[in-house]
């Protein structure tokens, strides 16, 4: 596998993280560079870690992981997206899924990172079959995802500061749709 192919794989794997980063940026009233870096580090780190884990597992557990990876991603993304929608439509002055204090919910960030990188686990298993140089591969995947997630936070912030409730609704719908897309692709009902 050449550099161009590997880079395209990295970009493809990072698109879900980019979309979720846009949603996280929507919650920022002002762009917080430290939070944006933390978000990008989580997504980039998990996108690098998952192929490494997949590569380490190799063919031993492929039959157990591949059949359920799409269900895990779907459930996590649908749950978080559904929570965002619930918070946005709930009556009263209660806070939306965007925290009023501006702090990151690290538990949610871990769930999002796992959900958006679960497909990279299967890619890592494939890397074991192809005898790809795993160190340079995971470095490229992690770096690409880091950069795109950082850009996603900035894009989300730019458009979300003025429209918090609609942005939360859009963010929730996007997460549910990403989870549904992953599920439908793996079930063979759609192909992108």
HELIX and SHEET records of a PDB file:
HELIX    1   1 UNK A    3  UNK A   26  1                                  24    
HELIX    2   2 UNK A   33  UNK A   57  1                                  25    
HELIX    3   3 UNK A   62  UNK A   65  1                                   4    
HELIX    4   4 UNK A   69  UNK A   89  1                                  21    
HELIX    5   5 UNK A  106  UNK A  130  1                                  25    
HELIX    6   6 UNK A  134  UNK A  160  1                                  27    
HELIX    7   7 UNK A  164  UNK A  186  1                                  23    
END                                                                             
